[in-house]
C-alpha cells in the first residue's frame, strides 16, 4: 500500500462477479467512462476470452480507505518469464479506458496503477490499443510517451442539445434532411421508433440482415464485421444492453416498412454509433444519414453529451460530426513505470 492506496488484482470469475455492486456504483460516479466499461459489457467479453485464455483475467482494483476508486479491466498474458498486459477487449471496436472516481488525483492514482503492475511484471510490456487521446489513462501515459499521430475519430457534440448541434451543420445538410423527411412522408407515415423488449429482437435481426446484404452490393463487408465472432459478440451485447438500457436500437419506418435502422451503445454520458443499415428501396431518400440524425436527436433527449462515430473518416461522418481526440496505441516495456 502506497500513499493510502491499496492495489489488488482480480483473477477469477468469482472475484469478478463479487465486484458487481461496487463496479456499478463506481461506473455512475466516474470521471470518464463510456459503454465499454459497463460491468455487463466486460463480463460478457470475458466469457468469450476465457475460452482461449482461461487464466488471463487481470482486473486492477485500487481502494482508498476501503472504497474502490479505480477499476482497470485488463488481461495478463504470460509467455515464460515474459508477460503482456492488454486491455480486456473483443473483436468489436471499443476504446480502452479505466474507471476513476470523481475527485481523485488522476495522475497520482494512474501512476500508482502502472507502478504496481510493473513491479509485479518487471519483464512485461504494456500493450493497449484504441486509447482515446482525451481519456484519463491516455493523458497520463502520453506525458511520458511519444504516441504518434493516432487514428482519426469523428464525434457529434450533443452537450447543448440537439437543436444546437443541428445548427452547427451546414445549411445544405440541414435543408437536405428536412427535404428527405418530407419526401419520405409521401410514401407513408414517417416515424422513428426505439426498440423495446417486445420488438428489439425483430428490429436487430432486420438491421444485421440488411447489413449482411451489403456484401454482394458493395463487394465486401468492412471493418469489424469481417472479424470472426464479431456478430455473435454484438448480438449478445445488444440483447443484454436492451435489458439494462445500454443499447439503443432505432428504426426509421415509412408506413409499415422499415427503411433504415441504427444501433448505439451508451454509458458514461456518451454513445458509440456502431452499425447502421437501410433498405435499398429507399436509397433515393438518404436513409442512412436520416436515421443517424434521428438517432442523435433521441440520444440528446436522453441527456447524452457526445456521440462517437467510431474510428475512421468518411464524407458522411465529416458532414455530421467533427474531428475528436485521436485513438492511439501504446506498446512499451513496463519497466518505464517501476
LOLONU-716279 format. One record per residue: y, z, x of N, C-alpha, C, O in turn; residue in one letter. Coordinates in steps of 0.1 Angstrom, whole numbers, padded with zeros to 4 digits, always signed. Atoms other than C-alpha are relative to their C-alpha. Layout:
BEGIN
YZXYZXYZXYZXA ...
***
This chain:
BEGIN
-0012+0000+0009+0000+0000+0000+0012+0000+0009+0014+0009+0018X -0013+0001-0007+0034-0010+0014+0012-0001-0009+0011-0008-0019X -0012+0001+0008+0068-0004+0000-0002+0004-0014+0006-0001-0023X +0002-0004+0014+0054+0012-0031-0009-0010-0008-0012-0007-0019X +0009+0010+0006+0033-0019-0039-0014+0002+0003-0018+0005+0015X +0014+0000-0002-0004-0020-0043-0006-0014-0004-0004-0018-0015X +0006+0013+0002-0022-0053-0039-0015+0001-0001-0022+0006+0008X +0015+0000+0003-0057-0058-0054-0004-0014-0003+0005-0023-0007X +0005+0014+0003-0079-0089-0059-0011+0001-0010-0020+0009-0008X +0011+0001+0010-0100-0096-0090-0009-0011+0004-0005-0023+0006X +0010+0010-0005-0132-0114-0080-0011-0004-0010-0020-0012-0007X +0011+0002+0009-0154-0114-0111+0005-0001-0015+0016+0002-0018X -0004+0002+0014-0154-0122-0148+0004+0013-0007+0013+0013-0015X -0003-0013+0007-0154-0085-0159+0014+0004+0004+0021+0008-0005X -0014-0004-0004-0123-0078-0139+0010-0009-0006+0021-0005-0010X -0009+0010+0006-0107-0110-0151+0003+0004-0015+0015+0005-0019X -0001-0003+0014-0113-0101-0188+0007+0014-0002+0015+0015-0012X -0007-0013+0001-0101-0065-0182+0015-0001+0002+0022+0008-0003X -0015+0002-0002-0067-0078-0172+0007-0005-0012+0019-0004-0012X -0006+0007+0011-0061-0095-0205+0012+0007-0006+0023+0001-0007X -0012-0007+0006-0038-0068-0221+0012+0000+0009+0023-0003+0004X -0011-0001-0010-0017-0063-0190+0006-0014+0003+0018-0016+0005X -0004+0014-0003-0016-0101-0183+0009-0005-0011+0020-0010-0008X -0007+0005+0011-0004-0109-0217+0014+0007-0002+0024+0001-0005X -0013-0007+0000+0023-0082-0216+0009-0005+0011+0021-0007+0009X -0008+0006-0011+0035-0095-0182+0005-0014-0003+0016-0017+0000X -0004+0013+0003+0035-0130-0194+0012-0001-0009+0021-0009-0008X -0012-0001+0009+0060-0120-0221+0012+0006+0007+0023+0005+0001X -0011-0007-0007+0082-0102-0195+0002-0006+0014+0008+0000+0022X -0001+0006-0013+0080-0126-0166+0013-0008+0002+0019-0013-0007X -0012+0007-0003+0109-0142-0148-0002-0015-0001+0008-0022-0006X +0003+0014+0000+0093-0176-0146-0015-0002-0003-0023+0006+0002X +0014+0001+0004+0061-0189-0161-0004-0014-0003-0004-0023+0006X +0005+0014+0004+0050-0219-0181-0013+0002-0006-0020+0012-0005X +0012+0000+0007+0020-0227-0202-0012+0002+0009-0023+0007+0004X +0011-0001-0008-0003-0228-0172-0003+0014+0005-0014+0016+0011X +0002-0014-0004+0000-0190-0166-0005+0008-0012-0006+0020-0011X +0005-0007+0012-0012-0181-0201-0014+0005+0003-0022-0002+0010X +0013-0006-0003-0043-0158-0199-0011-0010-0004-0020-0013+0004X +0011+0009+0005-0064-0181-0221-0002-0013+0008-0013-0017+0011X +0001+0012-0008-0055-0212-0201-0007+0003+0013-0016-0005+0016X +0006-0003-0013-0065-0196-0168-0015+0004-0002-0023+0000+0006X +0014-0004+0002-0097-0181-0183-0009-0013-0003-0019-0014+0003X +0007+0012+0003-0108-0215-0197-0002-0008+0013-0013-0013+0015X +0001+0007-0012-0101-0232-0164-0010+0006+0009-0018-0001+0016X +0009-0007-0009-0120-0206-0145-0015-0002-0005-0024-0004+0004X +0014+0003+0004-0151-0211-0167-0005-0013+0004-0017-0015+0007X +0004+0013-0005-0151-0247-0156-0003+0001+0015-0013-0004+0020X +0001+0000-0015-0145-0240-0119-0013+0008+0005-0019+0004+0014X +0011-0008-0005-0172-0213-0116-0013-0007-0001-0023-0002+0005X +0012+0007+0000-0199-0238-0124-0003-0006+0013-0015-0008+0017X +0002+0006-0014-0194-0253-0089+0004+0010+0011+0000+0008+0022X -0005-0010-0011-0176-0224-0071-0001+0014-0006+0009+0020-0009X +0002-0013+0008-0191-0192-0087+0006+0012+0007+0009+0022+0000X -0005-0011-0007-0177-0169-0060+0015-0002+0004+0020+0006+0013X -0013+0004-0005-0142-0184-0056+0012+0007-0007+0023+0007-0002X -0011-0006+0007-0122-0163-0081+0008+0010+0009+0002+0018+0016X -0008-0008-0009-0093-0146-0063+0014+0002-0006+0024-0003-0002X -0012-0003+0007-0067-0133-0087+0007+0012+0007+0002+0023+0007X -0008-0010-0007-0040-0114-0068+0008+0008-0010+0015+0002-0019X -0008-0009+0009-0025-0084-0087+0007+0011+0008+0002+0018+0016X -0009-0010-0006+0004-0063-0075+0005+0010-0010+0010+0006-0020X -0005-0011+0009+0012-0029-0091+0010+0008+0007+0010+0010+0019X -0009-0010-0005+0041-0006-0087+0000+0011-0009+0002+0010-0021X +0001-0012+0008+0037+0029-0099-0010-0002-0012-0008+0003-0023X +0011+0002+0010+0005+0018-0118+0003-0012-0009-0007-0016-0016X -0003+0011+0009+0023-0011-0137-0001-0013+0008+0004-0014+0019X +0001+0013-0006+0014-0047-0130+0014-0007+0001+0021-0007-0009X -0013+0006-0001+0045-0065-0116-0002-0015+0005+0007-0022+0005X +0003+0014-0005+0028-0097-0102-0015-0004-0003-0023+0005+0000X +0013+0005+0000-0002-0118-0110+0000-0015+0005+0009-0023+0001X +0001+0013-0006-0012-0149-0089-0014-0005-0002-0023+0000+0005X +0013+0006+0002-0042-0169-0102-0004-0009+0011+0001-0020+0012X +0004+0007-0012-0059-0181-0070-0015-0002+0001-0022+0004-0006X +0014+0002-0003-0092-0193-0056-0001+0002+0015+0008-0001+0023X +0003-0002-0015-0107-0183-0022-0013-0008+0002-0023-0005-0003X +0012+0009-0003-0130-0210-0008-0003+0002+0014+0005-0002+0023X +0004-0003-0014-0149-0200+0023-0009-0011+0006-0017-0017-0001X +0009+0009-0008-0165-0222+0050-0002+0007+0013+0006+0005+0023X +0002-0008-0012-0179-0198+0076+0011+0010+0001+0014+0017-0008X -0011-0009-0003-0151-0179+0092+0013-0005-0006+0023+0003-0008X -0013+0006+0005-0125-0202+0077+0000+0002-0015-0010+0004-0022X -0002-0002+0014-0110-0198+0043+0012-0008-0005+0021-0011+0003X -0011+0007+0006-0088-0217+0020+0004+0006-0013-0004+0009-0022X -0006-0005+0012-0065-0203-0007+0006-0011-0008+0015-0017-0004X -0005+0011+0009-0060-0227-0036+0005+0007-0013+0002+0019-0016X -0004-0004+0014-0043-0223-0070-0012-0002-0009-0020-0011-0007X +0010+0002+0011-0066-0218-0100+0005-0011-0008+0014-0010-0017X -0005+0012+0007-0063-0253-0113-0011-0008-0006-0023-0004-0004X +0009+0008+0007-0080-0281-0131+0003-0015+0003+0013-0017+0010X -0003+0014-0002-0082-0319-0131+0012-0004-0008+0018-0015-0006X -0012+0003+0007-0054-0318-0156+0012+0003+0009+0012+0012+0017X -0012-0004-0007-0019-0319-0141+0006+0013-0004+0009+0014-0016X -0006-0013+0004-0005-0284-0140+0008+0005+0012+0003+0003+0023X -0009-0005-0010+0023-0268-0120-0005+0013+0005-0010+0021-0003X +0004-0012-0006+0014-0240-0096+0012+0010-0001+0023+0007+0003X -0010-0011+0000+0033-0207-0101-0007+0013-0001-0019+0014-0001X +0005-0013+0002+0029-0170-0104+0009+0008-0010+0020+0004-0013X -0007-0008+0009+0039-0143-0128+0007+0012+0007-0001+0019+0014X -0007-0011-0006+0066-0118-0116+0008+0006-0011+0016+0000-0018X -0007-0007+0010+0081-0091-0138+0015-0001+0002+0020-0001+0014X -0014+0001-0001+0118-0094-0145+0005+0013+0006-0001+0024+0004X -0006-0011-0006+0140-0071-0125-0006+0003+0014-0001+0013+0021X +0006-0002-0013+0118-0073-0094+0007-0007+0011+0014-0018+0008X -0005+0008-0012+0129-0083-0059-0010-0010+0004-0020-0007+0011X +0010+0011-0001+0111-0116-0059-0004-0003+0014-0016-0004+0017X +0003+0004-0014+0114-0124-0022-0009+0011+0006-0018+0007+0014X +0007-0011-0006+0101-0090-0012-0015+0001-0005-0024+0002+0002X +0013-0001+0006+0072-0090-0036-0009-0012+0003-0021-0010+0005X +0008+0011-0004+0061-0125-0028-0004+0001+0014-0015-0003+0018X +0003-0002-0014+0063-0117+0009-0012+0010+0001-0021+0008+0010X +0011-0010+0000+0040-0087+0002-0013-0007-0004-0023-0004+0002X +0012+0007+0004+0016-0110-0016-0006-0009+0011-0018-0008+0014X +0005+0009-0011+0014-0136+0012-0005+0008+0012-0015+0004+0018X +0004-0007-0012+0012-0110+0039-0014+0007-0003-0022+0007+0006X +0013-0006+0003-0017-0092+0021-0011-0010+0000-0022-0007+0005X +0010+0011-0001-0036-0125+0017-0003-0003+0014-0014-0005+0018X +0002+0004-0014-0030-0134+0053-0008+0011+0008-0016+0007+0017X +0007-0010-0007-0042-0100+0066-0015+0000-0003-0023+0003+0005X +0014+0000+0004-0075-0104+0047-0007-0013+0004-0019-0013+0005X +0006+0013-0004-0080-0140+0057+0008-0006+0012+0015-0016+0010X -0008+0004-0011-0065-0144+0092-0002-0014+0005+0007-0020+0011X +0002+0014-0004-0081-0178+0098+0001-0009-0011-0003-0021-0010X -0001+0008+0012-0073-0191+0064+0012-0009-0001+0021-0008+0008X -0011+0009+0002-0050-0218+0051+0005+0002-0015-0004+0005-0023X -0006+0000+0013-0027-0217+0021+0002-0014-0004+0010-0022+0002X -0001+0013+0005-0031-0249+0001+0004-0001-0015-0005+0002-0023X -0005+0000+0013-0010-0253-0030+0006-0013-0004+0013-0019+0004X -0005+0013+0005-0003-0284-0050+0009+0002-0012+0009+0012-0019X -0009+0000+0012+0024-0292-0076+0008+0012-0001+0008+0018-0012X -0009-0011+0000+0047-0264-0067+0014-0005-0005+0020-0013+0002X -0013+0004+0005+0078-0268-0088+0011+0006+0009+0011+0018+0011X -0010-0004-0011+0108-0267-0064+0008+0013-0004+0013+0020+0005X -0008-0011+0004+0126-0241-0085-0008+0013-0003-0002+0023-0007X +0008-0012+0004+0097-0217-0091+0002+0011+0010+0006+0009+0021X -0002-0012-0009+0097-0182-0077-0008-0001+0013-0003+0002+0023X +0009+0001-0012+0068-0189-0054+0006-0011+0010+0006-0008+0022X -0005+0011-0008+0083-0222-0041+0013+0005+0007+0014+0002+0019X -0013-0004-0006+0118-0207-0035-0003+0009+0013+0004+0007+0023X +0003-0009-0012+0103-0180-0012-0007-0008+0011-0004-0006+0023X +0007+0007-0010+0079-0203+0005+0008-0010+0008+0008-0011+0021X -0007+0011-0007+0103-0231+0013+0012+0005+0008+0018-0003+0015X -0009-0006-0009+0127-0207+0030-0005-0001+0015+0002+0000+0024X +0006+0000-0013+0102-0208+0058-0008-0013+0004-0013-0014+0015X +0008+0012-0002+0086-0242+0054+0008-0013-0003+0017-0012-0011X -0006+0013+0003+0097-0278+0055-0010-0007-0009-0021-0011-0005X +0009+0005+0010+0081-0291+0023+0000-0015-0002-0008-0020-0010X -0001+0014+0002+0091-0327+0025+0007-0003-0013+0013+0005-0020X -0008+0005+0011+0105-0348-0003-0005+0004-0014+0003+0008-0022X +0006-0005+0012+0081-0339-0031-0001-0012-0010+0004-0023-0008X +0003+0010+0011+0071-0357-0063+0010+0002-0011+0013+0013-0016X -0010-0001+0010+0098-0365-0088-0005+0005-0014-0016+0002-0018X +0002-0005+0014+0099-0347-0122+0011-0004-0009+0023-0006-0004X -0010+0003+0010+0118-0356-0154-0001+0011-0010-0012+0014-0015X +0000-0011+0010+0128-0329-0179+0012-0003-0010+0021-0010-0008X -0010+0000+0010+0148-0325-0211+0006+0014-0001-0002+0023-0003X -0006-0013+0001+0173-0297-0213+0003+0003-0015+0011-0003-0021X -0002-0004+0014+0170-0280-0247+0007+0013-0002+0007+0018-0013X -0006-0014+0000+0188-0248-0238+0011+0001-0010+0014+0013-0015X -0011+0000+0010+0218-0257-0261-0004-0005-0013+0005-0008-0021X +0004+0005+0012+0197-0270-0289-0002-0015+0000+0003-0022+0009X +0004+0015+0000+0185-0305-0299+0013-0008-0001+0013-0019+0005X -0012+0008+0002+0219-0318-0311+0008-0002+0014+0012-0013+0017X -0006+0001-0013+0234-0310-0277-0007-0009+0010-0002-0017+0017X +0008+0008-0008+0205-0326-0259+0002-0015-0004+0004-0024+0004X -0001+0014+0005+0206-0357-0281+0013-0007+0003+0014-0019+0006X -0013+0005-0004+0243-0361-0274+0001-0005+0014+0010-0012+0018X -0001+0004-0014+0236-0365-0237-0007-0013+0002-0005-0019+0013X +0007+0013-0002+0215-0396-0243+0011-0011-0002+0022-0009-0008X -0009+0011+0001+0232-0430-0241+0002-0004-0015-0007-0001-0023X -0003+0005+0013+0249-0444-0272-0011-0010-0005-0015-0009-0017X +0010+0010+0004+0223-0472-0272-0013+0007-0004-0019+0002-0014X +0012-0007+0003+0194-0448-0272+0001+0007-0013-0009+0007-0021X -0002-0007+0013+0208-0427-0300+0000-0010-0012-0007-0007-0022X +0000+0010+0011+0215-0458-0321-0013-0006-0003-0017-0008-0014X +0013+0006+0001+0181-0472-0314-0009+0009-0008-0017+0005-0016X +0008-0010+0007+0164-0440-0325+0002+0000-0015-0007+0000-0023X -0003+0000+0014+0182-0439-0358-0004-0013-0007-0009-0013-0018X +0004+0013+0006+0176-0476-0364-0015-0001-0002-0020-0006-0012X +0015+0001+0002+0138-0473-0358-0005+0009-0011-0014+0004-0019X +0004-0009+0011+0135-0444-0382+0003-0007-0013-0005-0006-0023X -0004+0007+0012+0154-0464-0408-0010-0012-0003-0014-0014-0015X +0008+0012+0002+0133-0495-0403-0015+0004-0004-0021-0002-0012X +0013-0005+0003+0100-0475-0404+0000+0005-0015-0010+0003-0021X +0000-0005+0014+0111-0460-0437-0002-0011-0010-0005-0008-0022X +0002+0011+0009+0110-0494-0452-0015-0003-0002-0019-0011-0011X +0014+0002+0001+0072-0494-0446-0007+0012-0007-0018+0011-0011X +0006-0011+0007+0067-0460-0462+0008+0013+0004+0016+0012+0013X -0007-0012-0003+0080-0424-0462-0003+0005+0014-0015+0005+0018X +0002-0004-0014+0085-0412-0426+0001+0015+0001+0010+0021-0005X +0000-0015-0002+0076-0376-0417-0006+0003+0013-0015-0004+0018X +0006-0005-0012+0068-0357-0386-0007+0014-0003+0000+0023-0007X +0007-0012+0004+0041-0331-0391-0006+0006+0013-0010-0001+0022X +0006-0007-0011+0029-0304-0367-0013+0005-0004-0015+0012-0015X +0013-0003+0004-0008-0299-0367-0003+0015-0002+0001+0024+0006X +0004-0014+0003-0021-0267-0384-0015+0001+0003-0021-0009+0007X +0014-0001-0003-0056-0253-0380-0008-0008-0010-0020-0011-0007X +0007+0008+0010-0065-0273-0411-0002-0015+0004-0012-0021+0002X +0001+0015-0004-0057-0308-0397+0001-0002+0015+0001-0014+0019X -0001+0001-0014-0055-0301-0360-0011-0009+0006-0008-0018+0014X +0011+0007-0006-0089-0315-0351+0001-0015-0003-0001-0023+0006X -0001+0015+0003-0084-0348-0370+0012-0006+0007+0011-0017+0012X -0012+0006-0007-0049-0353-0355-0003-0001+0015+0001-0011+0021X +0003+0001-0014-0062-0345-0320-0010-0012+0003-0008-0019+0013X +0009+0011-0001-0091-0369-0324+0006-0013-0001+0003-0022+0007X -0007+0012+0001-0068-0396-0335+0008-0003+0012+0009-0014+0017X -0008+0001-0012-0045-0390-0306-0008-0005+0012-0004-0015+0019X +0008+0004-0012-0072-0392-0280-0007-0013-0001-0009-0020+0008X +0006+0013+0003-0090-0421-0296+0010-0011+0002+0007-0022+0007X -0011+0010-0002-0057-0440-0297+0003-0002+0015+0006-0013+0019X -0003+0001-0014-0051-0432-0261-0011-0007+0007-0009-0015+0017X +0012+0007-0006-0086-0444-0252+0001-0015-0001-0003-0022+0008X -0002+0014+0002-0078-0477-0267+0010-0007+0008+0011-0019+0009X -0009+0006-0009-0051-0482-0242-0007-0007+0011-0001-0016+0018X +0007+0006-0012-0077-0491-0216-0002-0015-0002+0002-0022+0007X +0001+0014+0001-0086-0525-0230+0014-0007-0001+0015-0019+0002X -0013+0006+0002-0049-0531-0239+0008-0001+0013+0015-0011+0016X -0008-0001-0012-0034-0520-0206-0008-0003+0013-0002-0004+0024X +0008+0003-0012-0063-0528-0183-0006+0012+0006-0017+0011+0013X +0006-0012-0006-0069-0492-0172+0007+0013-0006+0018+0012-0011X -0006-0012+0004-0063-0456-0181+0007+0006+0013+0003+0004+0024X -0008-0005-0012-0036-0439-0159-0001+0015+0002-0004+0022-0008X -0002-0014-0003-0032-0406-0142-0012+0008-0003-0023+0004+0000X +0010-0010+0001-0052-0376-0151-0011-0004-0010-0022+0002-0009X +0010+0005+0009-0070-0394-0179-0012-0006+0006-0023-0007+0001X +0011+0006-0007-0092-0411-0153-0009+0010+0006-0021+0007+0009X +0007-0011-0007-0104-0378-0139-0013+0004-0008-0012+0006-0020X +0012-0005+0007-0140-0367-0147+0002+0013-0006+0007+0023+0001X -0001-0013+0007-0140-0339-0172+0014+0003-0005+0016+0013-0012X -0013-0003+0004-0103-0342-0179+0001+0001-0016+0008+0010-0021X -0001+0000+0014-0107-0350-0216-0006+0013-0006-0001+0018-0016X +0006-0012+0005-0131-0322-0222+0008+0013+0003+0009+0021-0006X -0009-0011-0002-0108-0297-0205+0012+0000-0009+0016+0010-0015X -0011+0001+0009-0079-0310-0225-0003+0004-0014+0004+0012-0021X +0003-0003+0014-0097-0307-0258-0002+0015-0002+0003+0021-0011X +0002-0014+0001-0108-0271-0251+0013+0008+0000+0015+0017-0007X -0013-0006-0001-0074-0261-0240+0009-0002-0013+0016+0007-0017X -0008+0003+0012-0058-0278-0270-0005+0008-0012+0004+0013-0020X +0005-0007+0012-0081-0262-0296+0003+0015+0002+0007+0022-0008X -0003-0014-0002-0076-0228-0280+0015+0002-0002+0019+0012-0009X -0015-0001+0002-0038-0234-0279+0004-0001-0015+0014+0005-0019X -0004+0001+0014-0038-0243-0316-0002+0013-0007+0005+0016-0016X +0002-0014+0006-0051-0208-0324+0010+0010+0004+0014+0019-0003X -0010-0010-0004-0026-0189-0303+0014-0005+0002+0023+0001+0007X -0013+0005+0001+0004-0212-0307+0005-0006+0014+0016-0009+0015X -0004+0005-0013+0003-0225-0271-0001-0016+0001+0004-0022+0010X +0001+0014+0001-0005-0261-0281+0007-0005-0013+0004+0000-0024X -0007+0006+0011+0019-0281-0303-0004-0015-0001-0002-0022+0008X +0004+0014+0002+0005-0313-0318+0008-0006-0011+0007-0002-0022X -0008+0006+0010+0029-0335-0336-0004-0014-0003-0008-0022+0006X +0005+0013+0005+0021-0366-0357+0011-0007-0008+0017+0000-0017X -0010+0008+0008+0045-0393-0369-0007-0008-0010-0016-0016-0007X +0007+0007+0011+0034-0406-0403+0010-0010-0006+0022-0007-0007X -0007+0010+0007+0046-0437-0420-0008-0003-0013-0018-0009-0012X +0008+0001+0012+0034-0435-0456-0012+0009+0002-0010+0021+0006X +0012-0008-0002-0002-0423-0454-0007-0004+0013-0019-0002+0014X +0006+0005-0012-0008-0438-0420+0007+0007+0013+0019+0008+0013X -0006-0005-0013-0004-0422-0385+0005-0012+0008-0002-0022+0011X -0006+0010-0009+0020-0442-0364+0000+0004+0015-0001-0005+0023X -0001-0005-0014+0021-0420-0333-0003+0015+0000-0002+0021-0010X +0002-0014-0002+0012-0386-0320+0002+0005+0014+0002-0004+0023X -0003-0005-0013+0020-0363-0291-0004+0014+0001-0003+0022-0009X +0005-0013-0002+0006-0331-0277+0008+0007+0012+0010+0000+0022X -0007-0008-0010+0025-0304-0257-0006+0014+0001-0010+0019-0009X +0003-0014-0002+0016-0271-0242+0012+0008+0002+0021+0003+0010X -0013-0007-0001+0042-0244-0245-0003+0015+0005-0014+0020+0004X +0001-0014-0005+0048-0210-0229+0011+0003+0010+0016-0006+0017X -0010-0004-0009+0074-0191-0209+0013-0008-0002+0021-0010+0007X -0013+0007+0003+0103-0209-0227+0000-0015+0003+0011-0021+0002X +0000+0015-0003+0092-0244-0217-0012-0006-0006-0022+0000-0010X +0011+0008+0006+0069-0272-0229-0003-0011+0010+0005-0016+0017X +0005+0011-0008+0048-0297-0210-0005-0010-0009-0015-0008-0017X +0003+0011+0009+0046-0330-0228-0012-0008+0007-0010-0015+0016X +0012+0004-0007+0010-0340-0219-0004-0015-0003-0006-0023+0006X +0006+0013+0003-0001-0371-0238+0006-0004-0014+0007+0004-0023X -0005+0006+0013+0013-0394-0265-0007-0014-0001-0011-0020+0008X +0006+0013+0003-0002-0425-0282+0005-0005-0013+0011+0003-0021X -0005+0005+0012+0006-0448-0310-0009-0011-0005-0017-0017+0002X +0008+0010+0006-0009-0473-0334+0008-0014+0003+0020-0015+0000X -0006+0013-0004-0002-0509-0321+0007-0007-0012+0016-0015-0010X -0006+0007+0012+0006-0520-0357+0015+0004-0001+0022-0003-0008X -0014-0004+0001+0039-0501-0353+0008-0002+0013+0019+0004+0015X -0006+0002-0013+0048-0513-0318+0014-0004-0001+0022-0001+0008X -0013+0005+0001+0079-0530-0330+0010+0011-0003+0023+0008-0003X -0009-0011+0003+0094-0496-0340+0001+0010+0010+0006+0021+0008X -0001-0010-0011+0092-0479-0306-0006+0013-0004+0001+0023-0003X +0006-0013+0005+0068-0453-0320-0001+0011+0011-0001+0023+0008X +0001-0009-0011+0063-0437-0285+0013+0008+0002+0013+0020+0002X -0013-0006-0002+0100-0430-0280+0003+0009-0012+0008+0020-0010X -0003-0008+0012+0104-0419-0316-0007+0013-0001-0001+0023-0004X +0008-0012+0002+0076-0394-0316+0004+0010+0011+0003+0022+0008X -0004-0009-0010+0088-0379-0283+0013+0007-0004+0014+0019-0003X -0013-0006+0004+0123-0374-0297-0002+0010-0012+0005+0020-0012X +0003-0009+0011+0109-0358-0329-0006+0012+0005-0004+0023+0000X +0006-0012-0006+0088-0335-0308+0010+0009+0007+0010+0021+0006X -0011-0007-0007+0118-0325-0287+0008+0008-0010+0013+0019-0008X -0008-0007+0011+0137-0317-0319-0008+0012-0005-0002+0023-0007X +0008-0011+0005+0108-0295-0331-0001+0011+0011+0001+0023+0007X +0001-0010-0010+0105-0277-0297+0013+0007+0001+0013+0020+0004X -0013-0007-0001+0142-0270-0296+0002+0010-0012+0007+0021-0010X +0000-0009+0012+0139-0255-0331-0008+0013+0002-0006+0023-0004X +0008-0011-0003+0112-0232-0317+0007+0009+0010+0002+0020+0013X -0007-0008-0010+0137-0219-0291-0003-0003+0014+0001+0004+0023X +0004+0003-0013+0122-0236-0261+0012-0005+0008+0021-0012+0002X -0011+0004-0008+0146-0242-0232-0001-0013+0007+0009-0019+0010X +0002+0012-0008+0131-0271-0214-0013-0007-0003-0023+0000-0007X +0012+0007+0002+0106-0298-0218-0003-0009+0012+0006-0016+0017X +0003+0007-0013+0088-0313-0188-0008-0013-0004-0018-0012-0011X +0007+0013+0002+0078-0350-0190-0011-0002+0010-0018-0013+0010X +0010+0001-0011+0054-0343-0161+0004-0009+0011+0014-0016+0010X -0003+0007-0012+0053-0358-0127+0000-0015-0001-0006-0021-0010X -0001+0014+0000+0062-0394-0120+0011-0005-0009+0015+0002-0018X -0011+0005+0007+0090-0415-0132-0003-0013-0008-0012-0021-0003X +0001+0012+0008+0092-0443-0158+0014-0003-0007+0022+0006-0008X -0012+0003+0007+0120-0461-0176+0002+0009-0012+0014+0013-0014X -0001-0008+0012+0113-0442-0208+0004+0014+0003+0013+0020-0003X -0003-0014-0004+0113-0408-0191+0014+0001+0005+0021+0011+0001X -0013-0001-0005+0145-0415-0173+0011-0002-0011+0022+0003-0010X -0009+0002+0011+0161-0427-0205+0002+0012-0009+0012+0015-0015X +0000-0012+0009+0152-0395-0224+0002+0013+0008+0004+0023+0001X -0002-0013-0008+0155-0369-0195+0008-0002+0012+0015-0012+0014X -0008+0001-0012+0170-0362-0162-0009+0006+0011-0019+0013+0008X +0009-0005-0011+0155-0355-0128+0000+0015+0001+0011+0021+0000X +0001-0014-0002+0143-0320-0123-0005+0004+0014-0006-0005+0022X +0004-0003-0013+0132-0300-0093-0013-0007+0004-0022-0007-0004X +0013+0008-0003+0105-0320-0074-0012+0010+0001-0010+0022+0004X +0012-0007-0002+0069-0309-0072-0004-0002+0015-0004-0013+0020X +0002+0000-0015+0060-0300-0036-0014+0005+0003-0021+0011-0006X +0013-0003-0004+0028-0294-0017+0001+0009+0013+0010+0007+0022X +0001-0009-0012+0020-0266+0008-0014+0000+0006-0024+0002-0002X +0013-0001-0006-0008-0267+0033+0003+0005+0014+0005-0003+0024X -0004-0007-0013-0002-0242+0062-0009+0011+0003-0016+0017-0006X +0009-0012-0004-0021-0215+0082+0006+0012-0006+0019+0014-0007X -0004-0013+0006-0019-0181+0065+0006+0009+0011+0013+0018+0008X -0005-0008-0011-0011-0167+0100+0015+0001+0000+0021+0010+0006X -0015+0000+0000+0026-0176+0093+0005+0013-0007+0017+0017-0005X -0005-0012+0008+0027-0145+0070-0006+0013+0005-0004+0023-0002X +0006-0012-0005+0008-0120+0090+0010+0010+0006+0007+0021+0010X 
***
